[in-house]
Amino acid sequence: MDIFAAIGGTAWTVFFFIVALSIIVFVHEYGHYIVGRWSGIHSEVFSIGFGPVLFSRTDKRGTRWQIAAIPFGGYVKFMGDADATSVKAGDISGLSAEERRHTMTGAPLWARASTVLAGPVANFILTFVLLAGILIVLGVPREEPTVGAMRDFPHEGPTLIEGDVIVAIEGQPTPDRETFGTVVGDLPAQQTMAYTVRRGTDEVVVTGPHPFAPVVGEVIIRSAAMDAGLQSGDVILRASGQDVTTFSQLPDIIATSKGDPVPLTIWRSGETFDLTLTPRVRTVEDETGAFVERYQIGIVAGLAFEPATRATGPWETVTLAASQMWRMTTGTLNGLGLMISGAISTCNLSGAIGMAETMGDAARNGVESFIGMMAVLSLGVGILNLFPIPVLDGGHLVFHAYEAVMRRPPSERALRVLMTVGMTLVISLMVFALSRDLICV
């Protein structure tokens, strides 16, 4: 599923960013809209984008659905709002008691709070659905290490074929994935290995490449490798003048460079060529769970073969998607905390330019990468909107919590001041994130 592999350029980058953002914004705003409707609050406008209206239609409930010219965002304007983004009440003095019940300001507190919370929750649901969808489509590796498809290699062989069940490597049994990983980690750095495989009803010994040969499994988005045009399946023959036989040799070579350019010799589909990459400092999680800065070129190891997969059951899909979403959430919050404390660089923060480049690179990596990155962005939008900052959903929830405790809403004067402070904070954060896109490499 590599239909975007050849797509590049600024126009396509912006296009894919707008597509992803529009879907995420629609889901977020639809969460507000549908829960508001269920709660008896009437929505007057549902807009994707801001500014001049390009297309609109009004449904039978009286809601105007529209697409506006500036596609970076959207809103739902509920009855009783002074405007689309304010918590200030509009003029509802001329409405009857029944009509006021259908306004955002006249509805019960539970209805207003539920409607506000529904936007971020909708983003979390979208993230979960996308992650679960990827699992359903791709499946998970089989418990027995099984060859799904062999990659191309420049040396003789390999003689492994699709469907081979790897029983042992170099005489060491590999009955399951966990044992396979342990055995592979202890193998010597040699180019070829003896594999004992179950092929049909026979058990035979064949020759194949080192399981972790220096093959590019995945190219990380917004990396030196992606900028240089490295592709999944490329085999790295030499790095900084050293012959490379296993992927595990590469991190030390890159670290030794200390950021100086690293020449590589690449084999791709029968052709050999040279290119030079300049490693970039990236914040990564080490073996102990701590965040450290390391020089990287932006590639992920790939097995010498594509592992055969199996379908996941309903409960397994739910638990795996939920577990992955939880790791993404905790990782995001930990990263933000470390940036605030100064433990890691603020270059890990992306603004609009960085997010657009990320979505464009993800699209070039393939459909799965694009959908996976859209899940990450949707989760980020949901988390950001829960921050207790006025103008964001989290700020509105704080106002509602105050009203629940004090039995009265904040004063109009307090709301105006807090909204001004909140808008200032949000704009400052956007400008700061944009500066990271322009300054950090």
C-alpha angles and dihedrals in degrees: 000000000000100000093136096048095107097041117107144140136088095278093056091043090056091043094055091044091053091047093051094042093047092053092048093046092047091053092046094049092041088058089057091044101048096044089045089052092048088049093053097255113136119224116211100186134022108189133182103199133001136258128033113018115243098181135004143164133179119228128215091269091059097253116139111220111200146170115214132201099250104065100190101103141341144214148206116228110207125201108270096031115126086217139343098278106029132097089207113112121244123224107289097153092112095054127098121244090258092050092048089056088065094054126091092240097042098047121099117274093250091056094049094046093047091050092051094046092048094074097063090038089056089054091052090050091050090051091050093047092049093049091047090048092054090051092049093050099040101030122199130281115277117256091242109063101251131176112242097176134341123239122227117262132187097228129074114292142333100204096186110112136194112286097027112142108214107228097171142353119214087348094306113123117241105188095160143012095265093053090043090057092049093049093047091052091059098045119117119253097259129137100237135032138196110245124195105207138178106230110182106309094336130086112213139169115235137169123249141156123278106285089238098041115165092274124141107242096177137358113226115231119251092017137129089252093056092046089052093050101249112164137203108270096032112138117218109218100174136012124189089347094307124118110242121210101162134030091237090072093063102070092058092047091050092046091050090056090066089207098315117132114280118210114216133192110213132195116204126171094331097319127104123206140159130236136165127228130190111218117231128212110251132178110237137169112252129210092279094052094254121131114243136170117243138168111254138170093204110253132126123215118254129198118249086250136032107254116239111246139209131210119263122233122236096261093042090051092051095047095044093048092046091048092050091047091050091052090049091050096048091044091053094048093044091050092050091049092050092049091050091049091046093241091125133025121274086227084089087073117091129204130194094294093049093047091049091051090047093054092045092051091045090054091052089052091058143270094292092053092048093050092045092052090047087056089053092049092047090052090049092051090050093049094045092051091055093060108116093245121130112250089034123089090251090058091051089051090053089054090050091048089052090051091049092053100038096036090231135071122251114276120267090246092052091048092052092051094045093047090051091050091046094049090049091052093048094048091046091051091049092050092046092049090049090052089055089055091053099040104035120072 
